[in-house]
Amino acid sequence: MTIAERIRLYRQQKGFSQNELAELSGVNNKSLSRYELGSSIPPADALKNIADALAISADALLSDDIITIKDKDLLNRFETIQDMTGDDKLIVIKFLDLVIRDYKAKQAYS
């Protein structure tokens, strides 16, 4: 996946239009359009501003390790869990593990 595709994917996942992302990142709208089309590669400062506006790391825009979650509600919940620390996060993870285990067991026996 190219940087252009990653910018577009993350923008869409966050529910931003190109204009909104351009405004939030301080990147010129025409430049952002060129970045998403792949006709231009964003310089480091623009890449950082875009990543900051999307609340992701610049590495996420450069890396091929992209996890896509199309359900925006679920994505927001996972982002909240990601920000948690300590026991709260461990409790949520253990609960998710239990629910997933039960779901898989039901699927195996149905």
N, CA, C and O atoms as a GROMACS GRO file, in nm:
protein
  440
    1MET      N    1   0.085  -0.118   0.000
    1MET     CA    2   0.000   0.000   0.000
    1MET      C    3   0.090   0.124   0.000
    1MET      O    4   0.190   0.129   0.072
    2THR      N    5   0.055   0.222  -0.079
    2THR     CA    6   0.135   0.343  -0.091
    2THR      C    7   0.101   0.443   0.020
    2THR      O    8  -0.001   0.430   0.088
    3ILE      N    9   0.185   0.543   0.036
    3ILE     CA   10   0.158   0.651   0.131
    3ILE      C   11   0.026   0.718   0.094
    3ILE      O   12  -0.055   0.751   0.181
    4ALA      N   13   0.004   0.738  -0.035
    4ALA     CA   14  -0.119   0.802  -0.083
    4ALA      C   15  -0.241   0.722  -0.037
    4ALA      O   16  -0.338   0.779   0.013
    5GLU      N   17  -0.235   0.591  -0.053
    5GLU     CA   18  -0.347   0.506  -0.014
    5GLU      C   19  -0.367   0.507   0.138
    5GLU      O   20  -0.480   0.504   0.186
    6ARG      N   21  -0.257   0.510   0.212
    6ARG     CA   22  -0.266   0.512   0.358
    6ARG      C   23  -0.328   0.643   0.408
    6ARG      O   24  -0.412   0.641   0.499
    7ILE      N   25  -0.287   0.755   0.351
    7ILE     CA   26  -0.345   0.884   0.391
    7ILE      C   27  -0.495   0.883   0.366
    7ILE      O   28  -0.573   0.920   0.453
    8ARG      N   29  -0.534   0.839   0.247
    8ARG     CA   30  -0.676   0.835   0.211
    8ARG      C   31  -0.753   0.740   0.304
    8ARG      O   32  -0.862   0.772   0.350
    9LEU      N   33  -0.696   0.622   0.330
    9LEU     CA   34  -0.761   0.523   0.415
    9LEU      C   35  -0.783   0.576   0.557
    9LEU      O   36  -0.894   0.567   0.610
   10TYR      N   37  -0.679   0.631   0.617
   10TYR     CA   38  -0.692   0.683   0.753
   10TYR      C   39  -0.788   0.803   0.757
   10TYR      O   40  -0.866   0.817   0.851
   11ARG      N   41  -0.782   0.887   0.656
   11ARG     CA   42  -0.873   1.002   0.650
   11ARG      C   43  -1.018   0.954   0.647
   11ARG      O   44  -1.103   1.006   0.719
   12GLN      N   45  -1.044   0.855   0.563
   12GLN     CA   46  -1.180   0.802   0.550
   12GLN      C   47  -1.223   0.732   0.679
   12GLN      O   48  -1.339   0.744   0.720
   13GLN      N   49  -1.131   0.658   0.741
   13GLN     CA   50  -1.164   0.590   0.867
   13GLN      C   51  -1.203   0.690   0.976
   13GLN      O   52  -1.290   0.663   1.058
   14LYS      N   53  -1.138   0.805   0.976
   14LYS     CA   54  -1.168   0.908   1.075
   14LYS      C   55  -1.291   0.990   1.036
   14LYS      O   56  -1.341   1.070   1.116
   15GLY      N   57  -1.340   0.970   0.915
   15GLY     CA   58  -1.460   1.040   0.870
   15GLY      C   59  -1.436   1.184   0.828
   15GLY      O   60  -1.528   1.266   0.829
   16PHE      N   61  -1.311   1.217   0.789
   16PHE     CA   62  -1.278   1.352   0.746
   16PHE      C   63  -1.289   1.365   0.594
   16PHE      O   64  -1.257   1.271   0.521
   17SER      N   65  -1.333   1.479   0.548
   17SER     CA   66  -1.323   1.511   0.406
   17SER      C   67  -1.180   1.559   0.382
   17SER      O   68  -1.106   1.584   0.476
   18GLN      N   69  -1.142   1.571   0.256
   18GLN     CA   70  -1.009   1.625   0.225
   18GLN      C   71  -0.996   1.766   0.280
   18GLN      O   72  -0.892   1.802   0.336
   19ASN      N   73  -1.100   1.846   0.264
   19ASN     CA   74  -1.096   1.984   0.313
   19ASN      C   75  -1.076   1.988   0.464
   19ASN      O   76  -0.997   2.068   0.514
   20GLU      N   77  -1.146   1.902   0.536
   20GLU     CA   78  -1.133   1.899   0.682
   20GLU      C   79  -0.992   1.859   0.724
   20GLU      O   80  -0.935   1.920   0.814
   21LEU      N   81  -0.937   1.757   0.660
   21LEU     CA   82  -0.802   1.714   0.695
   21LEU      C   83  -0.701   1.823   0.659
   21LEU      O   84  -0.607   1.847   0.735
   22ALA      N   85  -0.719   1.887   0.547
   22ALA     CA   86  -0.628   1.996   0.508
   22ALA      C   87  -0.630   2.106   0.613
   22ALA      O   88  -0.526   2.158   0.652
   23GLU      N   89  -0.749   2.141   0.658
   23GLU     CA   90  -0.762   2.247   0.758
   23GLU      C   91  -0.700   2.206   0.892
   23GLU      O   92  -0.627   2.283   0.954
   24LEU      N   93  -0.730   2.083   0.935
   24LEU     CA   94  -0.677   2.034   1.064
   24LEU      C   95  -0.524   2.021   1.063
   24LEU      O   96  -0.459   2.044   1.164
   25SER      N   97  -0.471   1.984   0.949
   25SER     CA   98  -0.326   1.959   0.940
   25SER      C   99  -0.247   2.082   0.900
   25SER      O  100  -0.125   2.086   0.915
   26GLY      N  101  -0.316   2.183   0.848
   26GLY     CA  102  -0.246   2.301   0.801
   26GLY      C  103  -0.176   2.279   0.668
   26GLY      O  104  -0.089   2.356   0.628
   27VAL      N  105  -0.214   2.172   0.600
   27VAL     CA  106  -0.158   2.140   0.469
   27VAL      C  107  -0.251   2.196   0.363
   27VAL      O  108  -0.373   2.184   0.373
   28ASN      N  109  -0.194   2.257   0.262
   28ASN     CA  110  -0.271   2.313   0.151
   28ASN      C  111  -0.360   2.205   0.091
   28ASN      O  112  -0.316   2.092   0.070
   29ASN      N  113  -0.486   2.239   0.063
   29ASN     CA  114  -0.583   2.143   0.011
   29ASN      C  115  -0.536   2.080  -0.121
   29ASN      O  116  -0.551   1.959  -0.140
   30LYS      N  117  -0.480   2.160  -0.210
   30LYS     CA  118  -0.431   2.106  -0.338
   30LYS      C  119  -0.316   2.010  -0.316
   30LYS      O  120  -0.306   1.908  -0.384
   31SER      N  121  -0.228   2.042  -0.221
   31SER     CA  122  -0.116   1.953  -0.190
   31SER      C  123  -0.168   1.821  -0.135
   31SER      O  124  -0.123   1.714  -0.175
   32LEU      N  125  -0.264   1.828  -0.043
   32LEU     CA  126  -0.320   1.707   0.015
   32LEU      C  127  -0.384   1.621  -0.094
   32LEU      O  128  -0.370   1.498  -0.093
   33SER      N  129  -0.453   1.684  -0.187
   33SER     CA  130  -0.512   1.611  -0.298
   33SER      C  131  -0.405   1.539  -0.379
   33SER      O  132  -0.422   1.423  -0.417
   34ARG      N  133  -0.294   1.608  -0.405
   34ARG     CA  134  -0.183   1.547  -0.480
   34ARG      C  135  -0.121   1.431  -0.402
   34ARG      O  136  -0.083   1.330  -0.460
   35TYR      N  137  -0.112   1.445  -0.269
   35TYR     CA  138  -0.058   1.337  -0.186
   35TYR      C  139  -0.147   1.214  -0.194
   35TYR      O  140  -0.098   1.101  -0.205
   36GLU      N  141  -0.278   1.236  -0.190
   36GLU     CA  142  -0.372   1.124  -0.195
   36GLU      C  143  -0.378   1.059  -0.334
   36GLU      O  144  -0.405   0.940  -0.346
   37LEU      N  145  -0.354   1.137  -0.436
   37LEU     CA  146  -0.352   1.082  -0.572
   37LEU      C  147  -0.220   1.012  -0.602
   37LEU      O  148  -0.211   0.935  -0.698
   38GLY      N  149  -0.120   1.038  -0.521
   38GLY     CA  150   0.011   0.978  -0.544
   38GLY      C  151   0.094   1.052  -0.646
   38GLY      O  152   0.199   1.003  -0.687
   39SER      N  153   0.049   1.170  -0.687
   39SER     CA  154   0.126   1.247  -0.786
   39SER      C  155   0.235   1.330  -0.719
   39SER      O  156   0.320   1.388  -0.786
   40SER      N  157   0.232   1.335  -0.586
   40SER     CA  158   0.333   1.407  -0.510
   40SER      C  159   0.352   1.336  -0.377
   40SER      O  160   0.257   1.282  -0.322
   41ILE      N  161   0.474   1.336  -0.326
   41ILE     CA  162   0.504   1.274  -0.197
   41ILE      C  163   0.517   1.385  -0.093
   41ILE      O  164   0.590   1.482  -0.113
   42PRO      N  165   0.446   1.370   0.018
   42PRO     CA  166   0.451   1.477   0.120
   42PRO      C  167   0.589   1.486   0.184
   42PRO      O  168   0.650   1.384   0.215
   43PRO      N  169   0.639   1.609   0.205
   43PRO     CA  170   0.764   1.625   0.278
   43PRO      C  171   0.741   1.586   0.425
   43PRO      O  172   0.627   1.574   0.469
   44ALA      N  173   0.848   1.566   0.497
   44ALA     CA  174   0.841   1.518   0.635
   44ALA      C  175   0.751   1.603   0.723
   44ALA      O  176   0.673   1.548   0.802
   45ASP      N  177   0.759   1.736   0.712
   45ASP     CA  178   0.677   1.820   0.798
   45ASP      C  179   0.529   1.806   0.767
   45ASP      O  180   0.446   1.806   0.858
   46ALA      N  181   0.493   1.794   0.640
   46ALA     CA  182   0.353   1.776   0.602
   46ALA      C  183   0.303   1.639   0.648
   46ALA      O  184   0.191   1.625   0.696
   47LEU      N  185   0.389   1.538   0.634
   47LEU     CA  186   0.353   1.403   0.678
   47LEU      C  187   0.325   1.401   0.828
   47LEU      O  188   0.229   1.338   0.872
   48LYS      N  189   0.408   1.469   0.905
   48LYS     CA  190   0.389   1.477   1.050
   48LYS      C  191   0.260   1.551   1.083
   48LYS      O  192   0.185   1.507   1.170
   49ASN      N  193   0.233   1.661   1.015
   49ASN     CA  194   0.110   1.738   1.039
   49ASN      C  195  -0.015   1.657   1.006
   49ASN      O  196  -0.114   1.663   1.078
   50ILE      N  197  -0.009   1.582   0.897
   50ILE     CA  198  -0.122   1.497   0.859
   50ILE      C  199  -0.143   1.388   0.963
   50ILE      O  200  -0.256   1.363   1.006
   51ALA      N  201  -0.034   1.324   1.004
   51ALA     CA  202  -0.043   1.219   1.105
   51ALA      C  203  -0.099   1.274   1.236
   51ALA      O  204  -0.185   1.211   1.298
   52ASP      N  205  -0.052   1.391   1.278
   52ASP     CA  206  -0.103   1.453   1.401
   52ASP      C  207  -0.252   1.482   1.390
   52ASP      O  208  -0.327   1.458   1.485
   53ALA      N  209  -0.296   1.533   1.276
   53ALA     CA  210  -0.437   1.564   1.256
   53ALA      C  211  -0.523   1.437   1.258
   53ALA      O  212  -0.639   1.440   1.299
   54LEU      N  213  -0.465   1.327   1.214
   54LEU     CA  214  -0.536   1.199   1.213
   54LEU      C  215  -0.521   1.124   1.346
   54LEU      O  216  -0.581   1.017   1.364
   55ALA      N  217  -0.442   1.180   1.438
   55ALA     CA  218  -0.416   1.118   1.568
   55ALA      C  219  -0.353   0.980   1.554
   55ALA      O  220  -0.389   0.884   1.623
   56ILE      N  221  -0.256   0.972   1.461
   56ILE     CA  222  -0.178   0.850   1.440
   56ILE      C  223  -0.032   0.889   1.434
   56ILE      O  224   0.001   1.008   1.429
   57SER      N  225   0.056   0.791   1.433
   57SER     CA  226   0.198   0.822   1.420
   57SER      C  227   0.233   0.836   1.271
   57SER      O  228   0.166   0.782   1.184
   58ALA      N  229   0.338   0.910   1.245
   58ALA     CA  230   0.385   0.922   1.107
   58ALA      C  231   0.427   0.784   1.055
   58ALA      O  232   0.417   0.756   0.936
   59ASP      N  233   0.476   0.699   1.146
   59ASP     CA  234   0.513   0.562   1.108
   59ASP      C  235   0.394   0.487   1.047
   59ASP      O  236   0.412   0.406   0.956
   60ALA      N  237   0.274   0.514   1.098
   60ALA     CA  238   0.156   0.446   1.045
   60ALA      C  239   0.134   0.481   0.899
   60ALA      O  240   0.084   0.398   0.822
   61LEU      N  241   0.170   0.602   0.860
   61LEU     CA  242   0.155   0.642   0.720
   61LEU      C  243   0.266   0.584   0.632
   61LEU      O  244   0.251   0.573   0.511
   62LEU      N  245   0.376   0.548   0.694
   62LEU     CA  246   0.490   0.495   0.619
   62LEU      C  247   0.495   0.343   0.618
   62LEU      O  248   0.558   0.283   0.531
   63SER      N  249   0.430   0.281   0.714
   63SER     CA  250   0.439   0.137   0.734
   63SER      C  251   0.336   0.060   0.652
   63SER      O  252   0.228   0.111   0.622
   64ASP      N  253   0.371  -0.062   0.617
   64ASP     CA  254   0.278  -0.150   0.546
   64ASP      C  255   0.188  -0.227   0.643
   64ASP      O  256   0.099  -0.300   0.600
   65ASP      N  257   0.212  -0.211   0.773
   65ASP     CA  258   0.135  -0.283   0.875
   65ASP      C  259   0.011  -0.203   0.912
   65ASP      O  260   0.006  -0.140   1.017
   66ILE      N  261  -0.090  -0.208   0.826
   66ILE     CA  262  -0.213  -0.133   0.849
   66ILE      C  263  -0.323  -0.228   0.891
   66ILE      O  264  -0.348  -0.331   0.827
   67ILE      N  265  -0.388  -0.192   0.998
   67ILE     CA  266  -0.504  -0.266   1.044
   67ILE      C  267  -0.625  -0.179   1.012
   67ILE      O  268  -0.632  -0.064   1.056
   68THR      N  269  -0.718  -0.233   0.937
   68THR     CA  270  -0.835  -0.153   0.902
   68THR      C  271  -0.956  -0.202   0.980
   68THR      O  272  -0.986  -0.321   0.984
   69ILE      N  273  -1.024  -0.108   1.040
   69ILE     CA  274  -1.149  -0.135   1.110
   69ILE      C  275  -1.251  -0.042   1.046
   69ILE      O  276  -1.246   0.080   1.062
   70LYS      N  277  -1.344  -0.102   0.974
   70LYS     CA  278  -1.441  -0.022   0.900
   70LYS      C  279  -1.554   0.032   0.989
   70LYS      O  280  -1.613   0.135   0.958
   71ASP      N  281  -1.583  -0.038   1.099
   71ASP     CA  282  -1.688   0.004   1.192
   71ASP      C  283  -1.633   0.118   1.277
   71ASP      O  284  -1.550   0.097   1.365
   72LYS      N  285  -1.681   0.240   1.252
   72LYS     CA  286  -1.629   0.359   1.320
   72LYS      C  287  -1.651   0.354   1.470
   72LYS      O  288  -1.567   0.400   1.548
   73ASP      N  289  -1.765   0.299   1.512
   73ASP     CA  290  -1.794   0.286   1.655
   73ASP      C  291  -1.690   0.196   1.722
   73ASP      O  292  -1.637   0.228   1.829
   74LEU      N  293  -1.662   0.085   1.658
   74LEU     CA  294  -1.564  -0.010   1.710
   74LEU      C  295  -1.424   0.053   1.710
   74LEU      O  296  -1.348   0.037   1.805
   75LEU      N  297  -1.391   0.123   1.603
   75LEU     CA  298  -1.262   0.190   1.595
   75LEU      C  299  -1.245   0.290   1.709
   75LEU      O  300  -1.139   0.294   1.772
   76ASN      N  301  -1.347   0.370   1.736
   76ASN     CA  302  -1.341   0.466   1.847
   76ASN      C  303  -1.320   0.397   1.981
   76ASN      O  304  -1.245   0.444   2.065
   77ARG      N  305  -1.388   0.284   1.999
   77ARG     CA  306  -1.372   0.210   2.125
   77ARG      C  307  -1.229   0.156   2.139
   77ARG      O  308  -1.169   0.166   2.246
   78PHE      N  309  -1.176   0.100   2.032
   78PHE     CA  310  -1.039   0.048   2.038
   78PHE      C  311  -0.938   0.159   2.061
   78PHE      O  312  -0.838   0.139   2.131
   79GLU      N  313  -0.961   0.275   2.005
   79GLU     CA  314  -0.871   0.388   2.028
   79GLU      C  315  -0.875   0.430   2.175
   79GLU      O  316  -0.772   0.467   2.232
   80THR      N  317  -0.993   0.425   2.236
   80THR     CA  318  -1.004   0.457   2.378
   80THR      C  319  -0.931   0.354   2.463
   80THR      O  320  -0.859   0.389   2.556
   81ILE      N  321  -0.950   0.227   2.430
   81ILE     CA  322  -0.881   0.120   2.503
   81ILE      C  323  -0.730   0.135   2.488
   81ILE      O  324  -0.656   0.114   2.584
   82GLN      N  325  -0.686   0.171   2.371
   82GLN     CA  326  -0.542   0.189   2.346
   82GLN      C  327  -0.484   0.297   2.436
   82GLN      O  328  -0.368   0.287   2.476
   83ASP      N  329  -0.562   0.399   2.468
   83ASP     CA  330  -0.514   0.508   2.553
   83ASP      C  331  -0.516   0.474   2.702
   83ASP      O  332  -0.453   0.542   2.782
   84MET      N  333  -0.589   0.367   2.738
   84MET     CA  334  -0.598   0.328   2.879
   84MET      C  335  -0.464   0.276   2.930
   84MET      O  336  -0.379   0.233   2.852
   85THR      N  337  -0.448   0.280   3.061
   85THR     CA  338  -0.328   0.225   3.123
   85THR      C  339  -0.369   0.142   3.245
   85THR      O  340  -0.482   0.152   3.293
   86GLY      N  341  -0.277   0.063   3.291
   86GLY     CA  342  -0.296  -0.009   3.416
   86GLY      C  343  -0.406  -0.112   3.416
   86GLY      O  344  -0.433  -0.178   3.315
   87ASP      N  345  -0.470  -0.125   3.535
   87ASP     CA  346  -0.570  -0.228   3.556
   87ASP      C  347  -0.692  -0.214   3.466
   87ASP      O  348  -0.747  -0.314   3.421
   88ASP      N  349  -0.734  -0.091   3.437
   88ASP     CA  350  -0.850  -0.072   3.350
   88ASP      C  351  -0.829  -0.139   3.214
   88ASP      O  352  -0.917  -0.207   3.164
   89LYS      N  353  -0.713  -0.119   3.158
   89LYS     CA  354  -0.683  -0.177   3.027
   89LYS      C  355  -0.677  -0.329   3.036
   89LYS      O  356  -0.729  -0.398   2.949
   90LEU      N  357  -0.615  -0.381   3.141
   90LEU     CA  358  -0.605  -0.526   3.158
   90LEU      C  359  -0.743  -0.590   3.173
   90LEU      O  360  -0.768  -0.697   3.118
   91ILE      N  361  -0.832  -0.525   3.247
   91ILE     CA  362  -0.968  -0.577   3.266
   91ILE      C  363  -1.042  -0.582   3.132
   91ILE      O  364  -1.108  -0.682   3.102
   92VAL      N  365  -1.031  -0.476   3.054
   92VAL     CA  366  -1.099  -0.472   2.923
   92VAL      C  367  -1.044  -0.582   2.833
   92VAL      O  368  -1.120  -0.650   2.766
   93ILE      N  369  -0.914  -0.600   2.831
   93ILE     CA  370  -0.851  -0.701   2.745
   93ILE      C  371  -0.894  -0.841   2.788
   93ILE      O  372  -0.927  -0.924   2.703
   94LYS      N  373  -0.895  -0.867   2.918
   94LYS     CA  374  -0.938  -0.999   2.967
   94LYS      C  375  -1.084  -1.025   2.932
   94LYS      O  376  -1.120  -1.135   2.891
   95PHE      N  377  -1.168  -0.922   2.947
   95PHE     CA  378  -1.309  -0.937   2.911
   95PHE      C  379  -1.325  -0.967   2.763
   95PHE      O  380  -1.402  -1.056   2.725
   96LEU      N  381  -1.253  -0.893   2.679
   96LEU     CA  382  -1.259  -0.918   2.534
   96LEU      C  383  -1.214  -1.060   2.502
   96LEU      O  384  -1.276  -1.128   2.420
   97ASP      N  385  -1.106  -1.105   2.566
   97ASP     CA  386  -1.057  -1.242   2.544
   97ASP      C  387  -1.164  -1.346   2.579
   97ASP      O  388  -1.182  -1.443   2.506
   98LEU      N  389  -1.236  -1.324   2.690
   98LEU     CA  390  -1.342  -1.417   2.731
   98LEU      C  391  -1.457  -1.418   2.630
   98LEU      O  392  -1.505  -1.525   2.592
   99VAL      N  393  -1.500  -1.302   2.588
   99VAL     CA  394  -1.610  -1.293   2.492
   99VAL      C  395  -1.570  -1.356   2.359
   99VAL      O  396  -1.650  -1.427   2.297
  100ILE      N  397  -1.450  -1.330   2.314
  100ILE     CA  398  -1.401  -1.388   2.187
  100ILE      C  399  -1.392  -1.539   2.199
  100ILE      O  400  -1.431  -1.611   2.106
  101ARG      N  401  -1.340  -1.589   2.311
  101ARG     CA  402  -1.330  -1.734   2.332
  101ARG      C  403  -1.468  -1.798   2.326
  101ARG      O  404  -1.486  -1.900   2.261
  102ASP      N  405  -1.568  -1.737   2.394
  102ASP     CA  406  -1.704  -1.791   2.393
  102ASP      C  407  -1.764  -1.788   2.253
  102ASP      O  408  -1.830  -1.882   2.211
  103TYR      N  409  -1.740  -1.679   2.181
  103TYR     CA  410  -1.790  -1.667   2.044
  103TYR      C  411  -1.732  -1.777   1.957
  103TYR      O  412  -1.805  -1.842   1.881
  104LYS      N  413  -1.602  -1.800   1.965
  104LYS     CA  414  -1.537  -1.903   1.884
  104LYS      C  415  -1.587  -2.042   1.920
  104LYS      O  416  -1.603  -2.127   1.833
  105ALA      N  417  -1.612  -2.065   2.048
  105ALA     CA  418  -1.665  -2.195   2.092
  105ALA      C  419  -1.804  -2.218   2.034
  105ALA      O  420  -1.835  -2.327   1.986
  106LYS      N  421  -1.887  -2.114   2.037
  106LYS     CA  422  -2.022  -2.126   1.980
  106LYS      C  423  -2.014  -2.153   1.830
  106LYS      O  424  -2.091  -2.233   1.778
  107GLN      N  425  -1.922  -2.085   1.761
  107GLN     CA  426  -1.907  -2.105   1.619
  107GLN      C  427  -1.861  -2.248   1.586
  107GLN      O  428  -1.904  -2.307   1.486
  108ALA      N  429  -1.774  -2.302   1.671
  108ALA     CA  430  -1.721  -2.437   1.648
  108ALA      C  431  -1.828  -2.543   1.666
  108ALA      O  432  -1.823  -2.646   1.600
  109TYR      N  433  -1.924  -2.519   1.754
  109TYR     CA  434  -2.026  -2.620   1.785
  109TYR      C  435  -2.159  -2.597   1.713
  109TYR      O  436  -2.255  -2.670   1.735
  110SER      N  437  -2.164  -2.496   1.628
  110SER     CA  438  -2.291  -2.472   1.559
  110SER      C  439  -2.294  -2.530   1.420
  110SER      O  440  -2.394  -2.518   1.350
   0.00000   0.00000   0.00000
